[in-house]
């Protein structure tokens, strides 16, 4: 056909498009099989995330305590601070995702994001009033919003498609290993300093600076030619789409419609789920009440992060083998079970068991969902796709926290967690109803609209 529009016919896949089974390879050693699909950039960015999460998660269990007990912030204001900060980060994820499509090098955005967040957290140690604390927390979330989508897009670009779930799972494992170490360090610092919360913030400087140095020195990115991009990690159908798209001038902005119906169905399901996934601060409060001890909450959080880190890589690899949808549905089901458990829990050991099971949910959803986003759109628009996905699902944190806090106030903690379990059930039902569209490999694709499915 002489026109620039090309019709591509692909066969129906018996499983969802996330199930990508690598071709048979000669027998490899265990080490070769373990590192397969983990590129240099994925490994380096995973180490960066490990150190950053050590820094970030050192303060997560105690930030609300610092705001309320030390700075005497009204509880409603403290909750608003968390919600506004997360919403700002989510909006920036959309903006930074689109920005990353327009630049030839995503590394400056990633480095700036990590640098801002890691350098501002230690400054909380010197604040004396909550408005200044709000400003520092806001800047921390700005850094997170700036780096997240470009980092995810760079990782997807650096990974063969058949290993996408494993790569994102590995990143989540390393990230969460840092999240497990952070609360342990907080526990040790509090014991050593007789409960000095400011000392915790000050010590976040060490892992934070290490993370920033590593991303500046060791992340490598080059602008690829069209032939190099096509020879990388796309299948035959997507390669033809990319080749046709490269012949056109690169768009200044990727319209949302170009990302395709399957992408937006996934975003819709994830957003409904996120509406019931309120802040973990509610879980900390619930668990502290069951255990009758605030000091033990960081140890429970460590258990959650340890399980998360342990299972994220194998569950990501499982999604490469059997598909993203079965793993995501399983994760949503575990979440519903956990939240229903917190709604009825009455004993201290219930909190410990629920925290461990909560780690399984996180391992089955966060990395796998991002791998599925990478599956659904061509390489040229991954930055925008990651931005919209991270941003819109993250924006749900504000209404989720408002609803969770209101239910807690008027009907007690059980109502907050019952609502979360209900939202997860609705998300599962939507994914099952939309399964024919989510699983279907498109039979006709317009090459001038990459990502339309």
N, C-alpha and C positions, 0 to 999 in steps of 0.2 A: 504494500500500500504506500502511495507516494506522500500522503499527508504525514504531519508530525504526530498524529494520533495513531496508536498501535493497539490492536486488540490481542489480548493474551488469554489463552485458554488453559486453565489448570484443572486437574482432576480433583474430585471431592476427596477430602482426607477422612479416613475412618475414625480419627481422633481429633481433638482440638488442635489448632495450629501451633500450640506451644509444644507438642510432643515431637521432638526432633531427635531421631536416633542416628548417631554417627555411623558412617560406613564401617564395615568390618576392617579392622586393622591387624597387622601382625602382632603376635604376643608381645606385651610390654611388661616391664618391671612394675612393681607396686608403686614405686616412686614416680615413674613416668605417668602412670594412670592417675595418681593423686594430683600432679601438677598440670595435667592436660587441661587446656582451656584457660589457665590462669596466666595472663600476660604480665609483662613488666609493669604497665600502668595500673592494672587491676591490683597487683601485689603492693605496689608503692602506695596507691590511694587507700588500700585497706590498712596499711601500717599507719598512714596519716590519720585515718578515722579511728584507729585504736587509741592513739595518743590523745586525739581530740575528745573522744568519749571518756577517757580517763578523767580529763579535765572537766568536761561538762557534767558527768554523772557524779563527780565528787560533791557537787552542790545541789543536785536535784532533790535528794531527800531532805535537805535542810534549808533550802531557799525560802520556802513558805514560812518556816519557823523563824528564820532571820528577819524576814519582813515584818512579821506580826509581833514576835517577842522582843526583838532587839530594836527595830526601828519604829515599833508601835504603829504599824500600818493598819488601818481598818480592814477587817477581813474581806469586806466587799471590794475595797480598792485593790487588795492583794490579788483577788481572783480576776479583777478587771485587768491588772497589769499582765498576768499570765495570758489572758485571752487576747488582748490587743497585740502583745508581742508575737504570739503565734500567728495571728491573722496577718500581721505585717510580713512575717517570714514567708507565709504562703503566697501573698501577692507578689513578693519579690521573686519567688520561684518561677512564676509565670513570666515575669519580665526578663529574668536572667536566662530562662530557657530560650526565649525568642532572640535575645541578644547573642546567645551562643551559636545560633544558626547564621548570624550575619558576619561573625568574625572568623578568621582563618585559624586562630589559636585560642582554645578555651582556657589554657593554663592561667593567664592573668586573672580571669574572673574567679577561678578556683582558689588561687593563691590569696587574692584579696579577701575572699570570703572567710577562709581559714584564719588569715592574719587578723582581721578585725575581731572575730569572735574570741580567738585565743588570747589576744592582748588586752581585751576589755574586761574579761571575767575577774582577773586578780584585783582590779580596781574596786570591786565591791567590798574589799577588806577595809577600805578607808572611808566609805560613805557614812554620813551621820544623819541623813534624812531620806525618807522614802522617795521624794521626787527625783533625787539624783540616782537612787537605785533603779527607778523606772527607766531613766535615760540609759544606764549601762546595760540593763536587761534588754532594752529595745535594740541597742547596738549589737549585742550578742546575737539576737534573732535576725538582724539585718545581715550579719555575716553568714548565718546558716542559710538564709534565703538566697543569698548571692551565689553560694558555692554549689548548692545541692543539685540543681538541674544540669548545669554544665558538667559537673563531675559524673553524674549518671550517664549523660550522653557520651562523654569521653570513654567511660568504661565499656559501654555498649559498642562503640566504634572499635575498641581494642580487643574485642572478643569474637571468636567464631560463633556463628549462630547456634550451632548444635551444643555449645557449652554455655549459653547465655544464663540459664538458671543456676548452673554451678558457680559461675563467676560472681553473679549478684549474691548468691548464697554465701560464698566465701567472704565477700566484702561485709555482709551482715554479720557473719561469724566473728570476724576480726573487730568490727565496730562494737559488737556486743561483748566481746571479751574485755575491751576497754571499759565498757559500761559496767561489767562485773567487778573489775579491779577498782574503779572509782569509789563505790560505796565502802569497800574494804579499807581503802586509804582514809576515807572520812571517819570511819569507826576508830581507826588507829590514832588519827590526829586529835579527835575529840577526847580519847582516853588520855593522850599525852599532854593535852593542854587544858585539862579540866573543863571540857565543854566549850572551848573558845571557837565560835562559829566563824569569826573573822580570820582565824588561822587557816581554816579550810579554804576560804577564798584565796588567800595569799599563796598557798601551795599549788593552786591550779596553774600558776605561771610555768612551772617546770615542764609538765607534759605538753602544755599549750605551745610553748616556744619550740620544743622539739618537733611537734607536728608541722609548724609553719616552716621551719628550716628544711624538713624533709620534702615538703611539696615543692618548695622553690628549687631545691638542688636536684631532685631525682625524677620528677614527672617529666616525661619526654613526649612531645607532640610535634608532628610535622604536617604541613598541608599536603594532602595527597592529590595526585592527579586522578582523572576520571578512571583511567585503566586500573590504577592501584586500588581505588575504592571498589571497583567492580570485581576485582580478583580476590577481595577480602572475605567478608563474612555474610554475603547475601546469597539467597537461592537464585535459581535461574529466572523465575518470574520477576522477582524484585530487581534483579540485575537489569532486565530489559526496561523496567520502569525507570530505574536510575539513569540508564544510558540515554533514554529519550529526554528525561528531565534535564540532564546536563547540557543538552543542545540548546535549551532555552536559557535566557538570562535568569540568574538566581533571583528569586523574589525578595523584595525588601522585607516583606512580612508574610508569614505563613498563615493563611486564613484557617480558622478552626474547622471549617467544612472539609479542608484538605486532609484532615487526619482520619477521616472515615467513620462510618457508623459503628463498626465493631469497637473502635477505640472509645467512642463516646458512651457506648453501652457499658463498657468496663468502668469508665469514670462514674457513671450513674450508680452502678452497683456499689462501688467503693465509697461514694459519697454518702449513700444511705447507711452503709455500715458505719462510717465515721461519725455520723450524727449521734450514734449511741455510744461511741468510744470516747467518753469524757476523760478529763485529765487523770493521770495516775495519782494526782494528789488526793483524790477521793479514795483510791485504794489504800494509800498510805494512812489516811485517817481511819478508815475502816479496820485495817490490820492492827494499827496501834491500839484501837479500842478492844479488839479481841485479845491481843497479847498483853494489854495493860503495861506496855513499855515502848517508849519512843526510841530508845537506844537500839532495840533489836530490829527496827524497821529497815535500816541499811543492810543488815544481814539477810533479811527476806528478799530484798531487792537484788542482792548479790546472787541468791539462788535462782531467781527469775532470769537474770542475765546469763548465768552459767548455762542453764538449760537452753536458752535462746542461742548462745554461741555454739553449743554442742550440736544442735540439730539444724541450724540454718543451712550449712553447706550440703549435708546429705539430702535434706528435703528439697533444696534447689536443684540438685542433680536428679532427684526423683521426678521433678517436674519436667526436666529435659527428656526423660525416658517415657513417662506416661502422660504428660500434658500438664499445663498450668491449672486448668479448671478443677480437676479432682483434688489437687493439693490445696488450692484456695478455698474450696468448699469445706474441706476437712478443717482448715484453720478457722473459718467462720464458725463451724460447729463447736470446736473446742472453746472459742471465745464465748459463745452463748452458754455453754455448760459452766464455764468459770464464773461469768457474771451472775448466772442463776445461783451458783454456789455461794458467792459473796452476799447475795440477797438473803440467804437463809442461814448462813454460818453463825454459830454460837460459841465455838470452842477455839482456843488458841491454835491448836494443830491444824484447824481448818484453813487458817490464813497461810501457814507454811505450805500446805499441799496445793492450795489454789495458786499461790505465787509460782510454784514449779510448773504447774499445768499451763499457766499463763505464758510461760516461756515457750512452750510448744506452739501455742497459737501464733506468737510473733514470728517464730522461725518459719512457719508454714505460709506466711502471708506477705511480709514486707518486701523481702528480696524477690520472691516469686512474682508479685504483682508488677514490679518494675521490669523484670525479665519479660513478662507478657506484654507490657507497653512496647518494649523494644521489638517484640515479634510482630506487632500489629501495624507498625509504620515503617516506611523506608528510612534508610540511613540519613538522608538529606534533611529530614524533618524531626529527627529524634530529640533534638534540643527543645523544640517547641512542645513536643508530646510529653516529655518528662516534666516540663514546666507547667503545662496545664494539669497533668495528673497530680503532681506533688502539690501544686497551688490550690486546686479546687478541693481536693480531699483534706488538705490542711486547713482551709478556710472553715471547714465544718467544725473545727475545734472550738470556735467562739460560741455558736449556738449550742453545741454539745455541752460545753461547760456551763452555760447559762441554764439550760434545761436540767442538767445534773444537779447544779447547786439549788435551783428552785425546788426540785423534787425532794432533795435531801432536807430542805428547810420545812416544807409543808407536810411531807409524808414520811420522812425518815430515810436512812441510807438504803433500806431494802428497795424503795421505789426507784432510786437512781440506778441501781444495778439491774432491776427487773426491766427498766426501759432499755438499757444497753443490750440485754439478752434478746429483747423483742426486736430491736433494730437489726441485730445480726440475723435473726430469723427471717426478717423481711428481705434483707440483702441476699440471703441464700435462695429464697423463693424466686426473686427476680433473676438471679443467675441461672436457675434451673429453667424458668419460663423462657428466657432468652437464649438458652443453650443452642438451638438450631442456628441462630445468627452468630453467636460467639464462636462456635466450632467450625462454621462453614468456611472453606477456602474459596475465595471469590472466583467465579467462572469467567467474568469479564471485567477487565480493569482498564480504565482510560489512562494512558501513560502520561497525559498532561496533568493529571490530578493524582500524584503519588499518594498512596495511603488510603484512597477511597476503596472501601471494601463492602 
